[in-house]
Amino acid sequence: MNTEKVTARRLTVEEVSELGIQDGIFVSAEMDGLPLDCYAPAFLTKPGKDFEGGSFVARTAFGREVHVLPGNDEERGIWVADKAGEGIEVLQSAGVLLNLALFVPNGTKESLDSLYSAARDAFGAGIVQRWSEEVAEVPDVKVDLFEEPARGRKSSSQNRDRRALDIYPTRVRFLEPSDGWKFVVEPHKEVVDDTPTI
C-alpha cells in the first residue's frame, strides 16, 4: 500500500461549513470491506454551508462518497493540509482507470491490435492485464435522439427536447436520459430550412 506522510490538522464543524467544493481535504480511505488506516484526498460534494445537521458528504479522488460527522470524536473526521498540524498517512494513486467507449471508423481486428500495441508502447506492459472488449459491427445508419417525460399521456412533439441529431445508434447506449425523462430514438431526418428567401 503506497502512502505519503502529510502534515494536516482536523477541522471543526464550523470550519468545514466554510469550505467550498474546490477546497482539497482528506477523509478516511476506508473502502467497503477493506479497513484502511489512512486518509484519501477528497472534495466536498457541495459547499459546506449547504449541508445541514452536521453531516457532510465528500467524494474521494478514487470516486467513493464518504459521509462524515466532523464533530464525532469516534470518526476520523475531515482534515486539511497545515504545516503546523500533525502527520497523517495519505493513500496515493496507483494510476488511472480509463473507461473508454471508442468508435473506430472501418475498424478491423488489425486496427484494434495496433491500438493495444501503441498503448503498451506508451505506458508499458502493465497497462493491459486483461482487455474487456466488445467488438460489434456498427450499422451505417444515423438516428435522432429526443427526450420525453417518462410518465403521462402520449407526448406531443411540443413536449420533447432534442438531445442529439445525426448520431450512430451505438452511441445512444452510452448516454443517460435526464431525471424523469426517457429517450425516444427515431430514424434521422434531414433538417429542412424552409425559411423564405428574398
JOJO-V726114 format. One record per helix or strand of 3 or more residues. SS is the DSSP state (a for helix, b for strand). FROM is the first residue (numbers start at 0). LEN is the number of residues. If there is no record, write none. Layout:
BEGIN
[[SS:FROM:LEN] [SS:FROM:LEN]]
END
This chain:
BEGIN
[[b:2:8] [a:12:4] [b:24:4] [b:38:6] [a:47:3] [b:54:6] [b:64:5] [b:78:3] [b:85:6] [a:108:15] [a:124:3] [b:141:8] [a:156:3] [b:159:9] [a:168:4] [b:180:7]]
END
